[in-house]
Amino acid sequence: MMTIFTLSPTGNTRFILTASFACALTFTACERKITAEEPTPSANPVTQSAEPIANTSTFETARLGAAIDKFEKAPTMENQSSVKLAFAELNGEIAELDDRVVKTSGTARAEAAAKSVNLQKYRDAEMIRFTKAQAFTTPDVNPPADSRSGSQKIKDTAAKVEENIEDGTKKVGRTIEKGAKNTGDAIKDATH
């Protein structure tokens, strides 16, 4: 014997409401998700960094980048010299790779050639950045030496300290005088 289930009007309403609710949850959960292949949309356009990025990272590339960053922040003769030294070290690394390209074959040769090309591109990009930094800043030369004698410097410092003490005492005196006047006015107002 087979039983057929029939739904009552109230049962049909419950079924329809439950099915509608389930569909609503399903469709809201099926929103489009951004995957790793798709770039994330941003409100602000991405601006390219002024600092070049080395495709082949070495000690020499890191040192050169740091030296140019330091020169941009403080364009001194010492920092400029550090940049030139870092360029020389990177050029030495490139020369060693070029020598390896000539002396080897196969995979080792291809790897050395690719690394050499990457380092040359990085060096050229950093040279442009360094040249721009030099154009916009003039390296500071050592400040002029103070020609005063040691005793004269001490006398000048003592005079400045004396002036500061006098100014401070005057300010404290004016503050005390002002406070006494305000206190006297307050006492007068309270007694009247």
N, C-alpha and C positions, 0 to 999 in steps of 0.2 A: 504494500500500500504506500502510496506516495502522497505526501502532504504538500500543499501549495500554500505558501505564506502570502497573505494579502495584507496590505498596509492600510491602515485607517487614515482618514484625512489628517488627523493630528500627527500620525506617524510619518505620512508623506511630507508634511511641513518640516518636521524635525530632520528628516533625511535630506531634504532640499537645503535647509539652512546649514546643516553639517557639511554637505558637499560644497556649498558656496564658500563657507569659511575655509575649508581645506584648499579650495582652488585659489582663494585670495592669498593665503599663506604661501602656496606654491609659486604663484606668479611674482609675488614681491620678493621671494628668496631667489628668484632666477634673474636677478639684475646682471648686467654685463660687468664682468670683472676684467681688470687690466692685467695682461700677462707680461712676462719678462720680455717678450719680443717687441711689444708695443711701447713706445715712449710715453711716459706719464705727461699728460697735458699740464702746462703750468700757466699761471696768470702772467708771470714776468718772463720775457724772452731771455734765453740764456746768453750771457755775454762771454766771449772768449777771454781766458786769463791772459794777462800781459806776460806772464812768465812762461817760457817754453817748457814743454814736457819731453823728457828724454825717452825715446822708445827703448833704448838700451840703457839701463841704469847702472852706473859704476861709481866708484869712490870719486873719480875725477869729475863726473857730471854733477854729483851732489855738492862737491866742494865749489865748483864754478858757480852753480846756482846760488849757493849761500853767500859767496863772496860778492856777487852782483847785488843781491838783496841788501847786504850790509852797506855797499857803496851807495845804493839808492837812498838809504835812510841817513847815512852820514858820509857825504862825499869828501873824505879826507885823502891826503896823499898816501897815507898808509893803506887805506881800503882800496884805493886805485891800484897800488902795487900788489896787493893780495889778489885782485882780479887778474892782473897780467900774469902772475905766477900760476894761477889756476888754469888760465888759457894755455900756458906753456905745458903744464902737466897733461892736460887733455890732448894737446897736439902730440905729445910723446906717446900717449896710449894709442892714438890713431896711427902713428908711424909704426908702432910695434905690430898692430893688426895688419897694416899694409905689408909689412915684412913677412908676416905669417901667410898672407895670401900668396905671395910670390914663392915661398918655400914649401908649401903644402899642397895637397890635392884632395879631391873628393869632398866629403861632408865637412871636414875641418876647414877647408878652403872656403866653402860656401858660407859657413857660419862666421868666419873671420871677416869675409867681405861684407856680409849683411851688417855685422856689428860696426864695422868701419864706416859704412854709409850712414847708419843711424847716428853715430857719434859726430860725423861731419855735419849732418843736418842740424843737430842740436847745437854744435859749436857755432854754426853760422847764425842760427836764430838768437843765441845768447850774445853774439857779437853785435847784432842789430840792437838788442835791448841795452847793452852796455854803451854803445855809441849814442843812443838816445839819452841815456842817463847822463853821459858826459856833456851833451849839448845843452841840457836843461839846468845843469849845475856846474859850478866852478869849484874845483877841489879847494878846500881850505888849506892855506899854508899855515905853518905854525904861527900862533899869535905873537905879536912883537914882545920881546922880553921886557920885563919891568926893570928899568935902569936905576931905580932907587936902591940905596944901600939897605941892609937889614935893619939898622937902627932907625932909618927914616921910615921904613914900613911899619915898625913897631910904634913910632911916635904918631904916625897917621892913624893907625888902628886905635890907639889910645884916645886920640882926639875924637874919633867917631863914636867910641864907646861913651866918652864923657858927654858928647852932644845928645846921644840917645838917652842917657841917664837923666840929663837935665829936662829933656822933652817929656820923659815919663813922669818925672816928679811934678812938673807943671800940670800935666793931665790929671794926676792923682789929686793934686791940690785943688784944681778946678772942680773935680768930682766931689771931693769932701765939702768944699764951699757950697756947691749947689745942693748937696744933700742936707747940710746944716740949714740953709735958707729954706728948703722945702719943709724940714722938720719944724723950724720956727713958725712958718706960715701955718702949718697944720695945728700947732699948739695955739696960735692966736685964734684960728677959726673955731677950735674946740672950746676955748674959754669964753668966747663972745656969745 
